């Protein structure tokens, strides 16, 4: 059963909106860096411009949108109250934007002092957010599995940030050597611990709620997140005490966790009780298909002794799974928030006996028209396919892939800004009569 919604605890619209609207801007910046440097940028994952692109997507798009979503979902799903949410969101949003830009610029320009600036800004952002969010979650009366999963995801975020700061310290001066052997561990905690576990936590709520499906199986909700976390801890130990056989076994078990979540999600969506077509469902299906493709491609390559293109895994995990799932959730979160806040304002007018002064609140599906979301999904899907092909044949597919990716990010930004403008116009009309 999904948790009871505490709609009265929802923060002001500006709190999550500033994060969600900022995310596709970083997607566009990543596309611009790719276009500027051309196909050679994807020849190695260690290229400084490629590292800049990776962090524009993981920090600028993913962390930005996921922190914004948590600021909305924690009060609504967990019944928590975040003190002074507008101020708190500003304290988090500003250094996250500046830190993400500083880190990308540090790799592009190779200025050591920018790495230090990024370390301070991002370290502050994640430390403050994790402390406040974890304290609120621990005090929450809710005992739903989403609460536990969010706590585990926050711990994974803290470990990811700590490893990232340690790695960045190697670029600042001579005190620390660049510990590249920890890069894969940093990625594992970031993508599998923080991103994947938070997507799972949100999916346990929003898929049954918005897609009208059954709940995830109880065993799935109770054990999968803990198993994933324990496996990541065990994998971390193998980086300090190398055991090749154990690393391979842990990799197989982690892949099995991804596969279980993807297949269960697709099965629930297949059996959904809502018959209306839904763009968000298409994003979820594409995200799960990307996970399945990732598991099978890596499995076949390992069995056949084939070396995969350097960035294929990143394309499938970051753009294919994570960005796709987040993109789809935006088309539910933003319209839901607008509908919720406008409906609350209308209720205030009704309670004051001023029904004639209410504004018309359209259905959520009309706040961001379904057709607009569908076209953006099609462009995103095409970009994802071409990006995957570009990792194998960059001379043929690189520029079409990046141009389509930029178009998809621009279309997403356009759709979100249209929704924000709609809310602003309605809110102005309400303020005129209140």
Residue, then its C-alpha position, 0 to 999 in steps of 0.5 A: x500500500x502506498x503511503x497516505x498523502x499529506x497534501x497540506x504539508x506540500x511546500x510552495x511551488x517555487x521550492x521544487x520548481x526551481x530545481x526541476x526547471x534548472x535540470x534541462x538547462x544543464x542537459x543543454x550545456x552538456x550537449x553544447x560541450x559535446x558539439x564544441x569538442x566533436x566526436x573525439x570527446x567520446x574516445x575515452x571516459x578520461x577525457x577532461x571534456x567528457x568528465x565535464x559532460x558526465x558531471x553536467x548530467x549527473x550533478x546538473x541534471x540528475x542531482x538537481x532534479x532529484x533534490x527538487x523532487x525530494x523536497x516535494x515528495x518528503x513532505x507529501x509522502x512522509x508528512x514531514x515539515x521542512x522548516x522555512x522551505x523557500x529559504x532552505x531550497x535557496x541555500x541548496x539550489x544556488x551552491x549546487x548550480x554554482x558548484x556544478x558549473x565550477x566543476x565542469x569549468x575546472x575540467x574544461x579550462x584545467x584551472x586547479x582553483x576551480x576544483x577547490x571552489x567546486x569541492x567547497x560548494x558541492x560539499x556544502x550542498x550535499x552535507x546540508x541537504x543530507x543532514x536536514x533530510x535525514x533528520x526529518x526522515x528519522x523523525x517522520x512517523x511514517x514507516x513506509x518502505x519509501x522512507x527507508x529507501x530514501x534514507x539509504x539513498x541519502x547515505x549513498x549520496x553522502x558516500x558518493x559526494x565524499x569519494x567525489x571530493x577526495x577524487x577532486x582533491x587530487x586535481x587541486x594540488x600535490x597533497x593528494x594523488x588522483x585516485x583513479x582506482x576509486x572512480x568506478x566505486x564513486x560511479x557505483x555509489x552514485x548511479x546504483x546507490x544514490x540514483x537507482x535507489x531513489x528512483x526505486x523509492x519514488x517508483x514504489x509510490x508514484x507508479x501505483x498512484x499515477x499509473x493505477x497499478x498494483x503495488x510492488x510485491x512485498x518481498x521486492x519492497x522489503x528486501x531489494x533495496x537492502x540487498x543492493x546496499x549490502x552488495x555495494x558495501x561488499x563491492x567497496x571492500x573489494x576495492x581495498x582488498x582486491x578479490x577478482x572472483x568476488x568482484x565478478x560475483x558481486x557484479x552479477x548480483x547487482x545486475x540481477x537487482x537491476x533486472x528484478x526491478x526493471x522486470x517487476x516495473x514493466x509487469x506492473x505497467x503491463x497490468x495497469x488498470x488505467x486505459x488512457x495513454x500516458x506519456x510518463x508510462x512511456x518514459x518508465x518503459x524506456x528507462x526499464x528497457x535501458x536497464x535490461x539492455x545494459x544488463x544483457x549487453x554487459x553480460x554477453x560481453x563478459x561471457x564472450x570476452x568482448x570489450x564494450x565501447x568506453x561510454x556505452x554503459x554510461x549512455x544506457x545508465x545515465x541517459x537511458x535509465x536515470x535521465x529518462x525516468x526523471x524526465x518522465x516523473x517531471x511530467x507528473x510532478x510539475x502538473x500535480x503541484x500546479x493543480x494542488x496549489x491552485x486547488x488550495x487557493x480556490x478552496x480558500x475562496x470557497x471557504x470565504x464564500x467567494x466562489x465566483x472569484x475562483x479560477x478554472x483549474x484544468x486537469x493535470x493532463x492539460x497543464x502540460x499537453x499530452x501531445x507536447x510530452x509525447x513529441x519530446x519523448x519521441x525525440x529523447x528516444x531517438x537521441x538515446x538510440x543514436x547516442x548508443x550507436x555513436x559510442x560504436x560508430x562516432x563518425x556516423x552518429x555523433x552529431x545527429x545524436x547530440x543535436x537530437x539530445x539537445x533538441x529533447x532537452x530544449x523541448x523539455x525546458x520549453x514544456x516546463x517553462x510553459x507550465x510555470x508560466x501557466x501557474x504564474x498567470x493563474x496565481x496572479x489572477x487569484x492574488x488580484x481577488x484575494 
